[in-house]
Amino acid sequence: DDSEEDTENFRAVTASGEVLAEPPSWMLSQTQRHRMQTLGRMTMGVAHDLNNLLSGLVGHIELLKEEVEHAPLSDSIHTSIESIETTAEDGAALIEKIQRYIRDDTQQHFEPVDLTDLIEECITLTEPYWYNEPRQEGIEISLNTTLQDIPDILGVASELREVFVNLILNAVQAMPEGGTLRFETFVNEEGRVCATVGDTGIGMTDEVQENIFEPLFTTKGDEGTGMGLAASYGIVQEHEGKIDVASEPGSGTRFTLAFPPVEEPSAEPAETASGGVSVLVVDDEEMVRSTVTRLLTLNGHEVDQASSGAEALSMFTENDYDVVFTDFGMPEMTGAELSRKIKKRRPSLPIILLTGYTETETAHDQVDGILSKPFKRDDLETAIQNHVPSAP
């Protein structure tokens, strides 16, 4: 009914996506409802365009890594490239989070995550904040790390990075005169995978510790929102984890996070034999099309490109392809329409949909697989291995 529609069309949220309030339906006029619906559609369109841009960025980062892998470059340059890649991937994850929220879809995609690797990434990502900026003011913050080889946990890497980055930033703010950032990973007596983030800062009283994870509670006055640790607590809970704090005024603070381990089946990555398979890539965006082509070529495949559905059909008639990668949202002929036409002529040909949208359920019947933009070289190769019988 109308009241349910009103509630769904307006939500007060924070920047992190936390729902703060849902006003009664009578507060929203029909004009307001229309504006919110329009805003939702515009946001999904912008998200699609950003995914296309990120596809080009992520793809070119992988190409750059391939070019410089054995080049005589400094470690700092290689580290910077890795940081750019991680930031782009987190940007893609944020876009996906916005898309899920607009669709009211809370489903998360959990994968094995190495907490030791993730903490090292977070240390690098936040280096300007804990190293460069303090040193400009004559303040020194040093690192003390004891990071062990530990089992993976099951989680969303971008969400977990958000937690550890937030803990690092809080630790730095607690050391206005400088100090030491401490990190540790280990497996506790209960077999849970643990990580700690500690500082030698001003510490917290018992009262502050009791309220530290409450929404809107902050010790930073007007400079704080009170949502950072509350959001982190929620993320840890979603990962079936636990977060504890130990602190004393003047003696620093230590956060300990514990998660259940995941047992991964050992599997060697698939090797691509020379020659590969014959691929047709269809996308109206030249940057995406050329990037996908170069990534597939690096894997040893023979690749042709088409900029439209009509051009793809013409090339399909003249060539015997093993697989087709096609964009979803193209003018004149969508990827789903192209797939239907190809399947009429050759039903067994695998077709993989490349999309910056998230609502592509209607295309599932016409394609064999779907890759969400931005994707990586390994994602393309996995799709070929999973859907092409003749793949080496």
N, C-alpha and C positions, 0 to 999 in steps of 0.2 A: 504494500500500500504506500500512500504518499509519505507517511511519517518515516517508514523504513528507508525510502529512497532519499529523504532529506538527510537522515543520519549517515547514510553511506556516502553522500556527495560532499560532506564537509567534516573535516577533522582538524582540530588544533593540534599541531605537532611541533616538536623541536627539530633542530637541524639534523639530529641523529635518528629521526624517525620515531621517537617515543611519543605515544599518544598521551596528551595531557588532559584533553576534555573533548566531549562530544556534545555540543549544545542541543537543546530541544528543537524539534523540527519547526516549531512556530517562529523561531528566530530567523529562519532563512526564507527570503522572498523567492518568487519564481525566478527573478532576474539573478539573484545570488546563486541559485542552484545552476542556472544556465552558465554563469561565469565559472563556477567550479568544474562543471563538466567540460567546458571549453579548455580550462587550464589543464585538466587531466589529459585531454587529447593532445594539447600543445606539448606538454611535458613528455609524453610518449614519443612524439615526433622528434623533439630535441634529443631524447635519449637514443633514438635510432641513428640520428646524424652523428652524435658523439661516438657511438659504437663503430660507425664506419671510419671515423677519424682515428679512433684507437686501433682499429684493425691495421691501418696503414702504419701507425706508429709501432705497434708491437711487432708486426712483420718485419719492418726495417731494422728494428733493434736486433732481431734474430739474425738478419742478414749481416748486420754490422758485426755481431759477435762471431759469426762464421769467418768474416774477412780478417778480424784482428786476433783470432784465437792463437795463432803462432807468431804474431807480429811482435817486434821488440818494443812493446809499450810498457809504461810503468804500471805497477799494481793499482795505483790510485785511479788510472784511467779505466782499467777493467772493473774496478769497484764502482765507479761512477756509472758505467754502462749497466751494471747489475741493478743499481739503485733506480735508474731511469726505468728499467724494465719492471721492477717491483712496483714503482709508483703508478705506471700505466695499468698494471694488472689490478691494483687497488682501486684506481679510477673506474675501471670496468666493473669491479665488484660493487662499487657505490652506485653506479648506474643501474645495475641489476637489482640492487636493494630498493631503489626508488620505483622501478618498474613493478617489483613484487608488491610494494605498498599500494600503488595505485590500483593494482588488480586485486588487492586484499588477499594476496597469496603469501603465506608465511613459510612456505616450504623452503628448507635449506638444503644445499648440496654438500654433504660432508665427505671429506676425503682424508687420507692419511696425512698427518702433519708432523714434521720433526721440530719439536720445541727448541732444541739447541740451534738449529739453522734459523728458525724464525726469530729468536732473540738476537742472533748475530745480525740479521737483516735490520731489526729495529734499532740496534745500536748504531748501525751505519746511517739509517734514515734520519735519526735524530742528532747526528753528530754536530750539525750547525748549532743546535740548541744547547747541548751540554758541553761542547768544546769551544767552538768558534766565538759565539756571543759572550760567554763569560770571560774568555781570555782578552777580549777587546776592552773589558772593564777591569783587567788585572786580577780576575778571579780564576782559580784553577780547580777543575773537577777532574779527578782521575778515575780510572776504571779498575775494578777487581773482578775478574771472571773465573768461575770454575764450572765450565760447561762440559758435561760428560756425553758419551755416546749412549743414548737412551732410546727405548722403543717409541714408535710413532703413537700419536693419539688420533682420534677421529674428530675432524672439525673443519671449520671454514677459515682458511689462512688469513683472509683479509679481516675477518672479525677478531681473530686472536691478535693480529698485529695491532688493531685498534686498542685492545686491552693493554698490551705491553707498552705501546707508545704513550698511552695516557699515564701509565704508572711511571714511566721514565720522566715525562714532563712534570708530574707532581713531585717526583724526587728532586729534580733540579730546582724547582721553586722552593723546596724545603731547605735548600743549602745556599742562601744568599751570600754567604761568606766563603763558599767553596766547600769541598769535601770529597767523598768517594762514593761512586755509584757501584753497587755490588750486584752481581748476577750469578745464579747457580742453577744447574739442572741436575736431577738425580732421580732415582727410584727409591721410594720410601719402604718401610718395613711391610706395609700392606700391599706392596706391588703397584702402587699408583705412580704415575709419571708426574714429577714435581718440578716447578720452576719458582725461583725467588727473585724479587727485585727489592734491593735495599738501599738506604742512604745513611749518611752520617749527619743528617740535618737536625732541625729544631725539635723533631719528635711531636707526639700528640698526647694529650691527656686521655684518661680513661673515658671521659664523657664524649670527647671527639671520636674516639675509636668506636664507641657504641652506636654513633649516628653516621659514621663516615660513608656508608653505602646507601643512606636514605636519599631519595630524590629531593633536589633543591637545597640540600644541606651543603654549606660551603664555609670554609674558613678564610676565603679570599676576598670577602666583602663584595663590592660592586664589580670586581674583576672576574668573579667566578659565577658559573651558572648552577653549580651543584648537581650537574647531570653526568659528569665524566665517570666518577667511580660507581654511580648507580647503574649507568649503562654497562660498565665493565662487569659489574656483579651479575647483571642479567645475561650477558654473553657467556660468562663462565657457567652459569646455571644451565643455559641451553646446551652446553657441551658436557653436561652431567659431571661438572667439576665443582670444586670448592675453593673459595678464596678466604684466607685468614690474614689478619694484620696483628703485628706485635710492635709496640712502640712505647717509649718513655720520653717525657720532655727533656730535651737536651741530649738525648742519646740516639737519635735517629729512628728510622722506621723500616720495617721489613714486611713485605707482602709475600705470602706463600700460596701458590696455586697448585692444585692437585687434580689430575684427570685420570680416568681409566685408560689403560693401554689398549692398542688394537693389534691384533696379530695379522700381519700381512703375509699372504702367500708369496714365496720367493719366485720371481719370474724374471727371466732375462729379457731386456728390451728387444723388440723385433728388429732384425737386420734387414735392410733393403738391398736386394741383389741388384747388380748392375743391369741397366735396361729398364727396370721397373715396369710400369703399365702405361697405357695411353689414356690421357686425361683431357677433358674439355672443361674449361673454366669460363663461366658466364656471369658477368657483372657489369652494370652500367657505369660503375665508379672505376675510373682508370687506375687510381692508386691501389684500390683493393685488388682489382683484377691482376695487375702486374706483380703485386707483392705475393699473392697466392701462387702465381705462375713461377716466380723465382724460387719460392720455398719448395714447391713440388719438384722443380728441376734439380735443386740441390739434393733431393732424395733419390735422384736417378730416374725420374719419370719423364716421359715425352708429353709435352703440354701444348695445347692450342687454346687460343683465347677468342671469346665472342663478347661483344658489347651489348647485345640485345637478344631477345628470344628468337626473333626472326633470323638473325645471323647464325645463331646456334643451330636452328633447325636445318639451315642450308649446309652448315659444316657437318652436322650429324649425318645427313644424307650421303655425303661424299667420303666419310671416314668411319672406321670401325673402332669406336672408343670402348675402353674397358669400364670407365666411370665418368660421370658428369657432376661437377660442382657448380651449382647455380645460386645466384642471389635470389632472395625472396621478393623484395619490393622493387620491381623494375617497371618503367613506363611501358605502355602498350601491351606487354605480355608479362605477367608475373612469373616467378619461378615455379609456382604450383601449376599454372597453365602450361608452361613449357614442359614440365614433367609429364602432364597428362598426354600431351601430343607425342612425346617421345615414347612413352609406355605403350601407346596404341600400336606403334610400329615395332618396338622391341621391348616387350614386357620385362625381360630378365636383366636389362641394363641397370646397374645400380646408380641411383641419383641421390646426391647429398645436397641438402638445402643449406645455404649460408645466409644467416639472417641477423639483422640488428634489432629486430622486433622480438617480443617475447610471446605474443599471442598468435602462434602459428599452428594451433591445434588442427585447424581445418586442412592444413597441408599434409598432415601425417599420412593420409591414405594415398597420396600421390608420390611420396618420396620414400627412400629407404633409410635415411638418416638425417638428422638436423644438427648443424654446428652453429652455436651462437657466437656472434662477433663480440669482441675480438677473440680470435683463436690463434694457436701457436702451431709451429711446424709439426710438433709431435701429435697434435690433435688431427691434423690433416692426414698424417701417416696412419694413425690409429683407425681413422674412418676407412681408409683404403684397405687396410689389413682385415677389418671387420666385414666389409661389404663386397670386396672383389675376390671371387674364388681363385682367379689366376695370379693374384698378388704374390710375389716371391717372399 
